[in-house]
Every structure is written in C-alpha cells, then in structure tokens.
Amino acid sequence: MRVEGRVALVTGGSTGIGRASVLRLAREGASVVVADINDADGEETATSAGGRFVHCDVSDPEQVQRAVDETVAAFGTIDILVNSAAFLGGAFPAGDMPDDEWRRGIAVTLDGIFYASKCAVQVMAAQGRGSIVSIASVEGVAGAAKHAAYVTAKSAIFGLTRSMAIDYGTSGVRVNAISPGIIDNGRPEQAELKKDPEVMRFWREMTVLDRMGTPDEIANAVLFLASDEASYITGQNLIVDGGWTIGHAPLPW
Ligand SMILES: NC(=O)c1ccc[n+]([C@@H]2O[C@H](COP(=O)([O-])OP(=O)(O)OC[C@H]3O[C@@H](n4cnc5c(N)ncnc54)[C@H](O)[C@@H]3O)[C@@H](O)[C@H]2O)c1
C-alpha cells in the first residue's frame, strides 16, 4: 500500500485520467473524494473507490472551497490533491477564437488549478505534509494548433507548479505536474476523432511508442508523485507521452 491512510481530492475525477487516478490511489490505501461537474459518472467512480463525490465546478472558487471543506469534514485532512479537470474547447485559430471560449479555457484549466491548490495547500502546510499533482499536457510543453486557450493554460501550469513548490517546500508540501501525450480516455468526442484514419496516423506518427497511452499509465505517474517514493521531487513536470516530445516516430525510409 503506497498511500495507506492518506486522503486524496481529485478534481475531474469522474472520467478518464482523473477516474483512473481515483481508483489507483484508492487501491493503494487512500481515502478519495471526487470533485467534478459530471455527477452521474462521479458518483459511480466514487462508489467504486469506496470514496465520496462532491459536485464542484473548479472555475468557481466557492465551490472549490466547499469541496476542500467537505473532504476535510469527511476524512479529517487532505494529503494529496490531483488537479485533472480541464476544458479543451473547440478548435479555432486564435484570431477566430470566441472570447467566451478563451475565458472558459483559462477559467477551468488554469484558474481551477489555482483555486484548488490554494485551498488544499493551506490544509497541507498546516499539517506539514502534502503532495499536489496537476495534469498539464504535451500541448503545454510544445504548443498545438487551434488550441490557444488550452495551450496557454497548460503551459502556465508549469509556472504555477514551480512557484508553489518554492513557496511551500519548507512546509513539507511538494507540487508537481504531469504532461500526458495522447491518451485514450474513452470519451465520445475522442471516439469521433479516432474514426478518422488521418487523425490516428498523425497521433501514431507523433508518438515514438506507436500507440495512444492509457489513463492507467498516467495514474501510475500520479501515484508515484503523490506517494513518498517521490519525496525529493518538487516543482517538476513529468512528461508521460510515449516519446511525443522527443521527436517523431521513425519514418518509413
Ligand atoms: N486525453 C488526452 O489525450 C490528454 C492529453 C494531455 C492532457 N490531458 C489532460 O488530462 C486531464 C484529464 O483529461 P481526460 O482525457 O481524462 O478527459 P476527461 O474528459 O475524461 O476528464 C476531464 C474531467 O474533468 C471534468 N471537468 C470538466 N470541466 C470541469 C469543471 N469546470 N469542474 C470540474 N470538473 C470538470 C469532466 O467532467 C471530466 O470528468 C485533463 O486535464 C486533460 O487536459 C489529456
């Protein structure tokens, strides 16, 4: 049991990478709270993990504070925060991006991480122990077409991560990010894209390991950074991308 007795709050924990992280942390001994806007899947995930669900839109600081308060009321503290909620939005070149797409992207994908980290770190610093793990993206490392809000928010996570790691290192709180590559999250929007052979060819060519990753492969990294095995790691961005950011897969010549 690698996080025995720890208490974890996972935003965006209803589906995909967040859900896999909830189940992995629970299997390794943590009490887990799922905070998400997707109530049906969130309740199911929380029940599967023997944990609790709290409805929470991370772009609203009051709802985030309530999720943190409910976690502490239910389990006594917060040792682990996983920030997995994000808003991908539509595909627009920046010049065509509606202002509300931009605002929603920043509000959920960046502000949401700030609010949750801000509320949770107060509990963690007071007890002298904690680990915050934020799910960023290779799109924040390398950039991507038609996703200006998402790319901006994801790359800003690295700054927030380093900044909070410096602020809270002496309080026993570690703060790290994970940048997944293309992960098969089973969502209908992605299933639609997967039907297009050109999209699948692009994803495979971009990935040295020649396949999409799985939510469990990101959850493994979440568990590692959340656990004491990563006790000397803070302020880092762990890239888990099958080789996306090191160069393209071999071309056929
Ligand atoms: N799937 C990929 O290829 C990939 C690649 C890189 C990074 N990521 C990142 O991984 C994380 C998880 O994505 P996923 O692929 O598992 O997708 P997902 O859609 O399954 O998970 C996102 C979760 O966040 C929740 N959510 C959305 N808006 C919210 C809000 N305002 N408040 C609270 N919860 C909200 C959704 O309901 C959902 O449960 C995201 O941060 C995403 O940007 C995914």
The ligand as a Gaussian input file, in Angstrom:
#p B3LYP/6-31G(d) Opt

LIG

0 1
 N       -6.679000      12.505000     -23.094000
 C       -5.581000      13.097000     -23.521000
 O       -5.067000      12.785000     -24.602000
 C       -4.895000      14.144000     -22.676000
 C       -3.639000      14.583000     -23.078000
 C       -2.980000      15.533000     -22.313000
 C       -3.570000      16.029000     -21.180000
 N       -4.799000      15.596000     -20.809000
 C       -5.369000      16.169000     -19.606000
 O       -5.767000      15.139000     -18.732000
 C       -6.826000      15.605000     -17.901000
 C       -7.968000      14.622000     -17.946000
 O       -8.452000      14.544000     -19.270000
 P       -9.121000      13.216000     -19.851000
 O       -8.514000      12.963000     -21.177000
 O       -9.124000      12.163000     -18.833000
 O      -10.602000      13.758000     -20.183000
 P      -11.981000      13.595000     -19.429000
 O      -12.941000      14.451000     -20.174000
 O      -12.316000      12.155000     -19.262000
 O      -11.713000      14.195000     -17.975000
 C      -11.928000      15.522000     -17.628000
 C      -12.825000      15.562000     -16.396000
 O      -12.898000      16.914000     -15.949000
 C      -14.254000      17.191000     -15.648000
 N      -14.483000      18.627000     -15.759000
 C      -14.568000      19.385000     -16.881000
 N      -14.812000      20.661000     -16.556000
 C      -14.867000      20.719000     -15.204000
 C      -15.092000      21.766000     -14.274000
 N      -15.322000      23.018000     -14.691000
 N      -15.059000      21.474000     -12.960000
 C      -14.851000      20.200000     -12.541000
 N      -14.654000      19.166000     -13.368000
 C      -14.660000      19.427000     -14.686000
 C      -15.068000      16.387000     -16.653000
 O      -16.401000      16.219000     -16.240000
 C      -14.258000      15.094000     -16.679000
 O      -14.699000      14.212000     -15.662000
 C       -7.186000      16.999000     -18.408000
 O       -6.507000      17.964000     -17.622000
 C       -6.624000      16.987000     -19.818000
 O       -6.347000      18.292000     -20.286000
 C       -5.487000      14.668000     -21.532000

